[in-house]
Amino acid sequence: MKSGPVVVVLAAGQGARYAGARHKLAEPWGERTVLGHTLHHVVLTGLPVVVVTTPAFAEEAARHIARKDVVVMGGPDGPPRGGMGDSIAAGVASRPSSSGWLMVPADMPMLLPATIRQVAEALKRHALAYAQVQGRRGHPVGFGSELYSDLVALTGDEGARRILARYPAHAIEVNDPGSLQDIDTLEDHARLHQQWRTQMGIAAA
């Protein structure tokens, strides 16, 4: 019997475009880090969660979810680090009996739990679904169980673009700008963090 769709949080990237003193996932976000806040939102969905990460973030991931749900790439006992495709494949392969998988990049702390749940619900009717904001494709992207073989075969940095190009996908229009907002640069972090603080009514330090 298949379980419900699993949220796969992708947290194994190098963050090469980020020029800060720390990895972007380690940057502060309120009382948490970027990774911690993304995981906080994912856990609030009530869906099963797997985090694909590196040894540097394995302990932090385990503070938010069960250690058995942390897939460590590039460590002595885990798969090679590779690119985005390898991370997706590792996350999916760790939960082969799931009814589907929802891909959430770990650098998207503004992504709302309700958006993740909406895409999860769409997987009951569609093999491929994604969040969309005013016609722009965002995250998460959800894949039904019938796409398992395609997902575990992914490698390299391309991610799941080939699968999205090959199969019809259903767009879920959401009122969630966070679905489009990832952190690639120092400027992204500063802008989005301030935006979040304003939304939360947190005074400037």
Solvent accessible surface area in square Angstrom, and as a share of the most:
residue,aa,sasa,rsa
1,M,238,1.06
2,K,109,0.46
3,S,60,0.39
4,G,35,0.34
5,P,21,0.13
6,V,3,0.02
7,V,0,0.00
8,V,0,0.00
9,V,0,0.00
10,L,17,0.08
11,A,3,0.02
12,A,6,0.04
13,G,48,0.46
14,Q,129,0.57
15,G,21,0.20
16,A,93,0.72
17,R,167,0.61
18,Y,18,0.07
19,A,86,0.66
20,G,21,0.20
21,A,116,0.90
22,R,133,0.48
23,H,52,0.23
24,K,24,0.10
25,L,5,0.03
26,A,31,0.24
27,E,11,0.05
28,P,57,0.36
29,W,1,0.00
30,G,30,0.28
31,E,184,0.83
32,R,91,0.33
33,T,32,0.19
34,V,0,0.00
35,L,0,0.00
36,G,0,0.00
37,H,9,0.04
38,T,2,0.01
39,L,0,0.00
40,H,54,0.24
41,H,27,0.12
42,V,1,0.00
43,V,65,0.38
44,L,99,0.49
45,T,12,0.07
46,G,71,0.68
47,L,38,0.19
48,P,60,0.37
49,V,16,0.09
50,V,0,0.00
51,V,0,0.00
52,V,0,0.00
53,T,0,0.00
54,T,9,0.05
55,P,74,0.47
56,A,87,0.68
57,F,19,0.08
58,A,15,0.12
59,E,100,0.45
60,E,21,0.09
61,A,0,0.00
62,A,22,0.17
63,R,174,0.64
64,H,59,0.26
65,I,21,0.11
66,A,50,0.38
67,R,148,0.54
68,K,160,0.68
69,D,21,0.11
70,V,19,0.11
71,V,25,0.14
72,V,42,0.24
73,M,2,0.01
74,G,45,0.44
75,G,15,0.14
76,P,138,0.87
77,D,144,0.75
78,G,31,0.30
79,P,50,0.31
80,P,112,0.70
81,R,83,0.30
82,G,54,0.52
83,G,13,0.13
84,M,83,0.37
85,G,0,0.00
86,D,34,0.18
87,S,6,0.04
88,I,6,0.03
89,A,12,0.09
90,A,17,0.13
91,G,0,0.00
92,V,0,0.00
93,A,49,0.38
94,S,34,0.22
95,R,67,0.24
96,P,71,0.44
97,S,68,0.44
98,S,2,0.02
99,S,43,0.27
100,G,0,0.00
101,W,0,0.00
102,L,0,0.00
103,M,7,0.03
104,V,0,0.00
105,P,18,0.11
106,A,2,0.02
107,D,13,0.07
108,M,4,0.02
109,P,0,0.00
110,M,15,0.07
111,L,2,0.01
112,L,76,0.38
113,P,18,0.12
114,A,49,0.38
115,T,2,0.01
116,I,1,0.00
117,R,107,0.39
118,Q,80,0.35
119,V,0,0.00
120,A,7,0.06
121,E,80,0.36
122,A,0,0.00
123,L,22,0.11
124,K,154,0.65
125,R,150,0.55
126,H,60,0.27
127,A,36,0.28
128,L,1,0.01
129,A,0,0.00
130,Y,33,0.12
131,A,0,0.00
132,Q,38,0.17
133,V,16,0.09
134,Q,163,0.72
135,G,54,0.52
136,R,156,0.57
137,R,132,0.48
138,G,5,0.05
139,H,60,0.27
140,P,0,0.00
141,V,11,0.06
142,G,0,0.00
143,F,1,0.00
144,G,3,0.02
145,S,32,0.21
146,E,117,0.53
147,L,6,0.03
148,Y,66,0.25
149,S,80,0.52
150,D,31,0.16
151,L,0,0.00
152,V,50,0.29
153,A,72,0.55
154,L,5,0.03
155,T,86,0.50
156,G,34,0.32
157,D,118,0.61
158,E,70,0.32
159,G,4,0.04
160,A,13,0.10
161,R,163,0.60
162,R,101,0.37
163,I,2,0.01
164,L,30,0.15
165,A,93,0.72
166,R,136,0.50
167,Y,75,0.28
168,P,123,0.77
169,A,43,0.33
170,H,69,0.31
171,A,35,0.27
172,I,23,0.12
173,E,93,0.42
174,V,10,0.06
175,N,146,0.75
176,D,3,0.02
177,P,74,0.46
178,G,3,0.03
179,S,0,0.00
180,L,45,0.22
181,Q,34,0.15
182,D,55,0.28
183,I,1,0.00
184,D,35,0.18
185,T,33,0.19
186,L,76,0.38
187,E,122,0.55
188,D,26,0.13
189,H,21,0.09
190,A,63,0.49
191,R,130,0.47
192,L,1,0.00
193,H,27,0.12
194,Q,89,0.40
195,Q,58,0.26
196,W,26,0.09
197,R,38,0.14
198,T,93,0.54
199,Q,121,0.54
200,M,118,0.53
201,G,69,0.66
202,I,68,0.34
203,A,84,0.65
204,A,82,0.64
205,A,141,1.10
